[in-house]
Amino acid sequence: GFMDRGELVPDDVIIGVVRERLSQSDCEEQGWLLDGFPRTEAQAKELIATGGAPDAFLLLDVPDDVLVERVVGRRTDPETG
């Protein structure tokens, strides 16, 4: 697939997956939280066009050094190194 080849998944595929998931009853009844979507203007426009306009946004403002530490920590097992 796209990811196996190191490629980004095309917008139309991502939009289809998100649209399908947000149309399920639990999302319609309880709401939803998206992390990392939308990433492009096309994705944002399609989200709104399908009735998926969010009520609120969260912006996590994290210093770069903290982010780097977290990413590097994911590559190394804290117990075994």
N, C-alpha and C positions, 0 to 999 in steps of 0.2 A: 504494500500500500504506500501511500504518500509518505507517512511517517517513517516507514522502513527505509525509504530512499532519502530521508533527510529533508523532505520537502514539506512546505506548509500545506495543510489541508485546504482546498479551495473554499471560498466563501459560500458557494451554493450548497456544498456538502455540510458545512458547519451550520449554516442557517437551517437546513432541513432537519438536522438532528435536534437543534435547539427548539425549533418550531414544534416538532413532534413531541418532545418532552414537556414543553410548557402547556400543551393542549391536554395533557392527562389530568384527570380529576383532582389528584392531590395538589397539583400546582395551582389549578383554578380555585380550589377551596381554601388552601392554606397559604398560598403565595410561594415565592421562590427567591433564591439568591444566586446570582451569576458571578463567577470569579473568572476574570480574564476574557469576558465576552460582554459587549462587542469589542473587537480589536480594530475594526476598520469602519470607515464611514458607511460602506455598503451594508455591513452587518447591522449597524445602528439603525439605518433607515429601514431595513427589512424587519427588525425587531419591532419598531414603532408601527409599521404598516400592518403587521399581524396582530396588533392589539396588545403588544407586550411592553408597553411603555412603563418603565419602573416608577415607583412612588418616591424612591429615595436613592441616593448614591452614598457610598462610603469611600473616602480617600484615606488610605493609610500612608502617612508621611513618615517614612523610616529612613534614617541616615544610611548613606551608602556603606559605611563600614559595618554596620549591623547586618545589612543584607549580604555582604560578602562573607561575613562570618557564618551566617546561616547556610549559604550555598556550599561553602567549603566543608562545613560540618556534615552535610548530607553525603559527602563522598567518603567520609571516614567513619568507621564504627567507633563510637566514643569509648567502648570497653576494650576492643581488640586492636584498635589502631588501623 
